[in-house]
Amino acid sequence: MHIVNAPSEAVADVNTAAAPFDIEALFRAHYSRVARIIERVVRDRGRSEELAVEVFLKLWRNKNAQHENVEAWLYRVAVRTGIDGLRRQTCRAHYEKVLAWIRPSSAPPNPEQLHSANEEQERVRSILAVMNPRHAQFLLLRSQDFTYDEVAAILNLNPASIGTQLSRAQESFRKEYIKRYGRE
């Protein structure tokens, strides 16, 4: 039921569950944050924007998600999509290295190019790609300045357990980092 030019009290009485799903309004409201979350993981603005659009397409196709906490669903799927994109990048980079051995380029990179300023970020991304996806989600959401309550809502968890879960995720990351790269 649509009420046009009705007083705000009458509009408030309208059952919001019966209101049509407005993907366009959700897109306008949340697209930039979804894209930023993904960009923090994949480190490619263009790719993150493409993946953010995919997140909204998934929402459009998933009628069940349209009836739950849509914002939490969007951010949860954004983190998962970012991690999946990172895994695809890691796989692609591996195959590109293999192909480089098969077909060496005319000018091999010099040591300075190999040890670029982004070395530490690459280490972090490689660890996020192999660690428990749930732990990676906690770390990525907190790195985006989501509060414990927001993280709990996005991941459908009890807010009281977020501190413990985040601590476990940080410890898991630390152990994997030390295992791969030693103490620095």
matplotlib code that plots the C-alpha trace (Angstrom):
import matplotlib.pyplot as plt

x = [0.0, 1.5, 0.4, 1.2, 1.5, 0.3, 1.3, 4.4, 2.4, 0.4, 3.5, 5.1, 2.1, 2.7, 4.3, 7.8, 7.9, 5.2, 7.2, 8.8, 12.5, 14.5, 17.8, 18.6, 18.4, 20.5, 23.0, 23.3, 23.5, 26.0, 28.0, 31.0, 31.5, 31.1, 33.7, 36.1, 35.9, 36.7, 39.4, 41.2, 41.5, 42.2, 44.1, 42.7, 40.1, 38.8, 38.5, 36.9, 34.2, 33.5, 33.2, 31.0, 28.6, 28.6, 27.7, 24.6, 23.7, 23.9, 21.5, 19.1, 19.1, 18.9, 15.3, 15.9, 18.6, 16.2, 14.1, 16.9, 19.2, 20.3, 23.1, 24.7, 24.3, 25.9, 29.0, 29.3, 29.2, 31.5, 34.2, 33.7, 33.8, 37.0, 38.6, 37.6, 38.9, 42.2, 42.4, 41.8, 44.6, 47.0, 46.2, 46.6, 49.9, 51.2, 50.3, 51.9, 55.1, 55.0, 54.5, 57.3, 59.7, 58.4, 58.4, 60.9, 60.3, 62.9, 63.9, 63.8, 62.8, 65.7, 66.0, 64.6, 61.4, 61.1, 61.3, 58.9, 57.3, 54.2, 56.1, 54.5, 51.0, 51.6, 52.6, 49.4, 47.3, 49.0, 48.3, 44.6, 44.2, 45.3, 43.9, 40.5, 38.0, 36.1, 39.2, 40.0, 36.5, 37.0, 40.3, 39.0, 35.9, 37.8, 40.3, 37.4, 36.6, 33.4, 32.5, 32.2, 28.4, 28.5, 30.8, 28.4, 25.4, 27.2, 28.4, 25.2, 27.1, 26.5, 28.2, 29.7, 31.8, 33.4, 36.3, 37.2, 36.8, 38.8, 41.6, 41.7, 41.8, 44.7, 46.6, 46.0, 47.3, 50.3, 51.2, 50.9, 53.0, 55.8, 55.6, 56.0, 58.3, 59.8, 59.7, 60.4]
y = [0.0, 3.3, 6.6, 9.7, 13.1, 11.5, 12.8, 11.3, 9.4, 7.6, 6.7, 5.3, 3.0, 1.4, -2.0, -1.7, -5.4, -4.9, -2.0, -2.9, -3.8, -0.7, -2.0, 1.4, 3.2, 0.5, 0.8, 4.6, 4.3, 1.5, 1.1, 3.3, 1.5, -1.9, -1.0, 0.4, -2.8, -4.9, -2.5, -2.9, -6.6, -6.7, -3.3, -2.5, 0.2, -0.8, -4.5, -3.6, -1.5, -4.4, -6.8, -4.3, -4.4, -8.2, -8.0, -5.9, -8.3, -11.2, -9.2, -8.6, -12.3, -13.5, -13.0, -14.4, -11.9, -9.1, -10.1, -10.1, -7.4, -6.2, -3.9, -6.7, -9.1, -6.6, -6.1, -9.8, -10.7, -7.8, -9.2, -12.7, -11.4, -9.5, -12.6, -14.6, -11.9, -12.0, -15.7, -15.4, -12.8, -15.0, -17.9, -15.8, -14.4, -18.0, -19.0, -15.8, -16.7, -20.2, -18.8, -16.4, -19.3, -21.0, -17.8, -15.5, -11.8, -9.8, -7.7, -9.5, -7.2, -5.8, -6.4, -2.9, -3.7, -7.0, -5.4, -2.6, -0.5, -2.8, -5.8, -5.7, -5.3, -8.3, -10.4, -9.4, -10.2, -13.6, -14.5, -13.4, -15.6, -18.7, -18.2, -19.3, -17.2, -16.4, -15.0, -13.0, -11.5, -10.3, -8.6, -7.0, -5.6, -4.2, -2.7, -0.8, 0.7, -1.3, -1.4, -4.6, -4.3, -3.7, -6.7, -8.8, -7.7, -8.2, -11.7, -12.7, -13.2, -12.3, -8.9, -10.3, -12.8, -10.4, -9.5, -13.1, -14.0, -11.0, -11.9, -15.4, -14.0, -11.7, -14.6, -16.8, -14.0, -13.4, -17.2, -17.5, -14.4, -15.6, -19.1, -17.6, -14.6, -14.9, -12.2, -8.7]
z = [0.0, -1.0, 0.7, -1.2, 0.6, 3.9, 7.3, 8.7, 11.4, 8.7, 6.8, 10.0, 10.4, 7.0, 7.4, 6.1, 5.3, 2.7, 1.1, -2.2, -2.0, -3.2, -4.5, -6.0, -2.6, -1.0, -3.8, -3.4, 0.4, 0.7, -2.5, -1.6, 1.8, 0.2, -2.5, 0.2, 2.2, -0.9, -1.9, 1.4, 0.6, -3.1, -3.3, -6.8, -6.9, -10.3, -9.4, -6.0, -7.8, -10.1, -7.1, -5.2, -8.1, -8.0, -4.3, -5.1, -8.0, -5.5, -3.2, -6.1, -7.0, -3.4, -2.3, 1.1, 1.8, 1.0, 4.1, 6.7, 7.9, 4.5, 5.6, 7.6, 4.7, 2.3, 4.5, 5.2, 1.5, 0.7, 3.0, 1.6, -2.0, -1.2, 0.2, -2.8, -5.1, -3.2, -3.5, -7.3, -7.5, -5.5, -7.8, -10.9, -9.6, -9.0, -12.6, -13.9, -12.1, -13.5, -17.0, -16.5, -16.0, -19.1, -21.2, -19.6, -20.4, -22.4, -19.3, -15.9, -13.0, -11.0, -7.2, -6.4, -8.3, -6.5, -3.1, -3.6, -0.9, -0.9, 0.4, 3.9, 2.4, 0.2, 3.2, 5.0, 2.0, 1.5, 5.2, 4.9, 1.9, 3.7, 7.2, 8.4, 6.5, 9.6, 11.3, 8.1, 8.2, 11.8, 11.0, 7.8, 9.4, 12.3, 9.9, 8.4, 11.8, 12.3, 16.0, 17.9, 17.7, 14.0, 13.5, 15.5, 13.4, 10.1, 11.1, 13.0, 16.3, 19.9, 20.6, 23.8, 21.9, 19.5, 21.7, 22.2, 18.5, 17.4, 19.8, 18.4, 14.9, 15.8, 17.4, 14.4, 12.1, 14.3, 14.4, 10.6, 10.1, 12.4, 10.8, 7.3, 7.9, 11.3, 14.0, 12.7]

ax = plt.figure().add_subplot(projection="3d")
ax.plot(x, y, z, "-o")
ax.set_aspect("equal")
plt.show()
